[in-house]
Amino acid sequence: MKKEEIHELIEKAKLVREKAYAPYSNYKVGACVVTSTGKVFSGCNVENASYGGAICAERVAITKAISEGEKSFKAIVVVSQSAGKAKTAPCGFCRQFIYEFASEAEVITSDLEGNYQIFSMETLLPHAFGPKNLFK
């Protein structure tokens, strides 16, 4: 992806991040996924008093896209309030979820200032288990 495209997606993820429902952690996250057809779907984290009922921004964005018939992704951008070099990467649940639908996608993590890093799923989830290797 071009730098300009990445920065546009970061801005969209920052906007949806503000809609997050995070009364327990106060840690808001926004995400945007880009489909192989160029459509963009966004999502924010939504917490729940029964913590296991919470859903992360990455999974919200991917689920929205899937519900609209999209199942092929080229990138996902995740924006959190983390600062400095260690930007928040997707959690384990999200890494597995992303791998299921977007194993070839770029995963771009950003702080609120727009500083970002790009990861491959192979880097984030080495030796992954999923549809590509399930029955091999």
N, C-alpha and C positions, 0 to 999 in steps of 0.2 A: 504494500500500500504506500501511496505517496504521503509525505509529511503533512500536506494540507488536509488530506482526507482523514488522517489520524487525528489531527487537531479538531476538525469538525465533529468527529465522533466523540472525542473527549468532551467537547462542549455540550453535546446532546446528553451524554452520560452524566455530566455534572448537573444538568437541569433536572433530569429524572431522579437523581440522587436526592434532591431536595424533597421529593414526594415520599421518601422512605418512611416506613413506620418502624421506628426503632426506640421505643420507650424504655426498654430494658438495658440495652447496651449503649445507647446513644451513639452508635457507630453506623452512620449512613453510607450505603454503597449504591452506585448506579452502574448500569451496564447497557451496552448496545451490541447487538449482533448484526453482522452484515451477511446477507445470503449470497449465494453464488449468482443470483439474478440481480443483485444490487440493492435489494430492499433492506431497510434498517428497522429493527425492532428493539425497543428499550425496556428496561425493567429496573426495579429497585428492590431492596430487601424489605421483607415484611415479617416482623417478629410476632411472637405469640406467647402468652403466659405459660403455655406448656411448651417449653423451649424446642422440643422436637418438631413442633408444628410450624416453626419458622421456615421461611424459604429465602434463599439468597438471590441477589439481583441477577446473577448470571442465569440461573435456572428459570427465573421469571421471564427474562428476555427470550431465551430459547423456547420455552413453552408457548409463549405468545406467537412466535414465528411458526412453530409446528402446528398450532391450532389454526393458522391461516394457510396451511398446506406447504409450508417451506420446510425442507429437511436437509438442505445442503448449505453449508456456511463457509465463508472464507476468512472471517475475522470476528473476534469478540474483544470489546474494550471494556475494562473494569476501572472505575474511578472510586477511590476512597480518600479518607482524610489523612492517610499516612503521608508522612513527609520524608524527604531525604532519599537516600539510596535504596532503602528497603521498602518498596511499594508493596501493598498487599496483593498477593497472588490469590487466585481462587482456592477455596478450601478443598478438602479431599472429596467431599460429595460432588462439588461442582466440577472438579477435575474429571471425575468419572463420567459425569453427565455430559460435559463438553466432549470428551473422548467418544462417547456413544454416537454423537451426531456431527462432530466437527473435528475429527482426529487430525485433519490436515490444516486446520485453521490457525492463523496467527492469534496469539493471546497477548493483548496489549494491556499493561497495567499502568495506571497513572495516578499521580497525586493531584490535589486541587489546583496546583500551579501549572499543570500541563506537562510536567516532567514525566516521561514515560519510558518503559522498557518493553521489549518484544520477546516473547517466548514461543517455542514450539510446544505442542502437546507432548512430544517425546521427552523434552526436557522436564516438563512439569509432572509427567506421569510415566516414568520409564517402566518398561515391561508391563504395559497396560493390558487389561483384560477387557475385551469387547468384541463387537461384531466382526472385526477384521481377523481375529485369531480364535474366536470362540470354538469353531468346529474344525480347526486344523490339527 
